[in-house]
Structures are given as structure tokens and as C-alpha cells.
Amino acid sequence: MKPLSEGRVIELRGQFPALAREHQGLPLVYLDGPAGTQVPRRVIEAMSEYFSRCNANHGGQFPTSQDSDAWVDRAHDAFADFVGAKDGREMVFGQNMTSLTFALARALAKTWEPGDEIIVTRLDHDANVTPWVLAAQDAGVTVQYVRTRLEDCTLDMEDFRQKLTEKTRLVAVGAASNSVGTINPISEMVSAAHHFGAKVFVDAVHYAPHQRMDVKAWNCDFLACSAYKYFGPHLGILWGRRELLESLEAYKVRPAPHELPGKWMTGTQSFESIVGGLAALDYIAEIGKSSAEDGELSQSQAYDSAFRAIREYEMRLASQFIGGISALSRFKLWGIQSKDRLAERMPTFAVTHESMPSIEVARYLGEKGICVWHGHYYALNLSTDLGREPAGMVRLGLTHYNLAAEVERTLGALAELG
Ligand SMILES: Cc1ncc(COP(=O)(O)O)c(C=O)c1O
């Protein structure tokens, strides 16, 4: 694999019109990727082209509808490939991860009985907590919460193992924390859960822009993510094992398709977003192809190669950020701090200033054209457990389109605060 050089990243950045936006004479620094990344030109063009050429509803006997349906069919296969699955019928599109999770939780809860239990974590985004908690309430099922080890913001695996029993029907866990960047041991959790016959739902929303998702390797039962976190438009994606998607009862209006892949998709889809999502996958594949040493790569191999290059590059930036922030004595970095443990985290950093409220730090950076988030970013239980409510933390989320100079500029701005 050829590493992503700074020159190559600058070329890639040229594909993102938003990265050229300036504020007070300097380019904006986008560290808000965990809340939504910017999109390359091809995504904008694909969506525009969809509207110009094949904007039509599903299932018509005329060219625009046929073209639109062909795009959507292609997208089912492409997104299956992207999550490491083989069958496009296992891919469900929807408004966003949260809506898809609510729909699945409601359907799964119909198979639960009083006395059953489900497991969620206190590290997760609330979109992977409350849909399950509400479904459990409806079904009279007990919810167990896996604790977070507050010293490094990792999941307490001993607590997880203790809570897992033959009563457990579902484990809902995030592949990576959108707040502090922790990567969770998904394969290990899946095999422990399967041992007790529990299904596993993986929230890969924060994982997807940084590392290759692989439902086969993880052996999970469901996975959800969102294309707007990986250089695409607002579009939710759910993958489920075919036999489960087939056997579970989906809440549907009567005339809508009751077979896969349409079964879990409600109402009219955002076809333009599905087409834009496909273009985002193409962008990622292009990174992989240009990072490969030799030979023609399949799309799937291109994703592998892309995420190897992205990961290596992002970890260089992460190391630079950790080095810089640890020298700023008035700031605290939450979660995994050691450069030796980079393999356990994403380049997503939550920091706090010893006296300045998070919103003020974010405003200060914002005025300097550095886009960061403040608050709990919906990882509400984590923020509460860390004693950070209501002020929250400041999140600086790096992606592969960020540059070492931007990390430096951000550290410089933080240094002005002490
Ligand atoms: C880890 C994680 N899970 C779930 C979500 C919710 O995703 P969506 O906006 O697609 O519902 C987010 C959004 O920030 C997230 O970061």
C-alpha cells in the first residue's frame, strides 16, 4: 500500500468544493466530520444529474422511472459490498440511522417476551440506546447497560460478560464512540453474545469514515450507518442477515413491497441521496485504487486499500494532535491518551478546558474558522457519567481530508486559551 502523502491529500481536497471556503482570509478547518463530513464534487454532480435526468418514483413503465430503479438496484449491491456483505437484498435505505433503528427495534421487540433482557452500552450515541429502551418498555423487557471504564472511556468488558445471560435477546453496541473515539471489540462481543443466542446490532456510524466495516468478519446480525458521515449525502443504511430481515415482521403500509429489498423501506426514498451515496463509495474506492501498489482491484479490494491508507494517514494526524494537546496544561483530553494505544481509537478527540465552558472554546475556534462541536453530541450517558453535563466537551474530529497544518493551526488556537 502506498501511504497517503500530503500531496495526494491536497489533490483529494481539490475534489471537495467546501474545503475551499474561507473565513477571514483563511480556509475553514473542518473538524466537524463526526457530525457530518463534506462531500466531493462527484456526489454533488451525481445528485444534480439524478434530478436533471431521472427524477421519478419507483416502479414506473417509463424511462425516467426505469433509470431511477436501475440506480437504486445498483446501490443495493454496492452498499452490500461496502459493509462486507454479498447480497444487495440485505441492504435497506432510509432517512438516517436513527429512523432505521427505531423501525428495527419496534419489529424485533415483537419477538421479545417479558423476562427477556437486552443490553445497550453507556458509551454509545443515544440513537443506539433509546430506540432499544423504548422497544424494551413496549415489550416488558429489562434493559442492561454496560458500564464505561471512565479512566480511558473503554467499555467495561467484565461488566458486559456479567450482564450477558441466556435471557439476553439483543446486544446493541457502537463500533466506535462518536464522542471520545474509542473503538469497541466488536468480534469479541459478537461471539460472546452468540454463545447465549443473542443477536447483535452494530452502530457503525462513527466507524464508517475511518475503517473498513465488515459484517462477515464481525459476524454481527445487523449494522447501521449513515452516508453523510462518509462523504455522501444524508442517507441511512441498514444491513441485516437475510433470514432475519425475511422472518421479522416489518411495519408496512399494505400496497408497499413485502419482499426484500423493499420490505424494510417505508414511503418514497430519497433516490437522489441513494445515487449520491453511490458516488461517495466511488470516491472512497478511488482512494483505494490510487493507494494500491499494483494491479486491478475489485471495488471491495479498493475499499480495503482505501481504508488501510486512510487509517495510516489519520493515525499520523492523531499522533500529532495527542502530542500537541498533552503539552497544553489547561486542557484535558478524555478517553485513550497514549500514543501506544492509537489502535484502540479513532482520530476523534473530546477535550475540556479547566475553566472555560466548552461552548466558549467552540465559539473561539469557530471565530477563527475552525469548525468543532461542543456538548454531548448525543452520547448523553457518557457525558453524564464523566460528570460533563450540562457543559459537555469540545470535539475535534479529524478525517483523511485534514492536513497536518490544520492540526497545527488548531493546536495554536487552543494554546491561545492556555
Ligand atoms: C455513533 C452515532 N450513531 C448514530 C448517529 C445517528 O445517526 P443519524 O443522524 O444517521 O440518525 C450518530 C450521529 O451523529 C452517531 O455519531
PDBQT file of the ligand as one rigid body, heavy atoms in Angstrom, charges set to zero:
ROOT
HETATM    1  C1  LIG A 501     -22.239   6.984  16.588  1.00  0.00    +0.000 C 
HETATM    2  C2  LIG A 501     -23.500   7.548  16.011  1.00  0.00    +0.000 A 
HETATM    3  N1  LIG A 501     -24.601   6.790  15.975  1.00  0.00    +0.000 NA
HETATM    4  C3  LIG A 501     -25.755   7.233  15.471  1.00  0.00    +0.000 A 
HETATM    5  C4  LIG A 501     -25.871   8.508  14.978  1.00  0.00    +0.000 A 
HETATM    6  C5  LIG A 501     -27.173   8.940  14.418  1.00  0.00    +0.000 C 
HETATM    7  O1  LIG A 501     -27.084   8.948  13.020  1.00  0.00    +0.000 OA
HETATM    8  P1  LIG A 501     -28.224   9.567  12.120  1.00  0.00    +0.000 P 
HETATM    9  O2  LIG A 501     -28.040  11.037  12.149  1.00  0.00    +0.000 OA
HETATM   10  O3  LIG A 501     -27.971   8.989  10.781  1.00  0.00    +0.000 OA
HETATM   11  O4  LIG A 501     -29.519   9.150  12.689  1.00  0.00    +0.000 OA
HETATM   12  C6  LIG A 501     -24.763   9.354  15.002  1.00  0.00    +0.000 A 
HETATM   13  C7  LIG A 501     -24.873  10.733  14.513  1.00  0.00    +0.000 C 
HETATM   14  O5  LIG A 501     -24.124  11.601  14.902  1.00  0.00    +0.000 OA
HETATM   15  C8  LIG A 501     -23.544   8.854  15.527  1.00  0.00    +0.000 A 
HETATM   16  O6  LIG A 501     -22.443   9.613  15.549  1.00  0.00    +0.000 OA
ENDROOT
TORSDOF 0
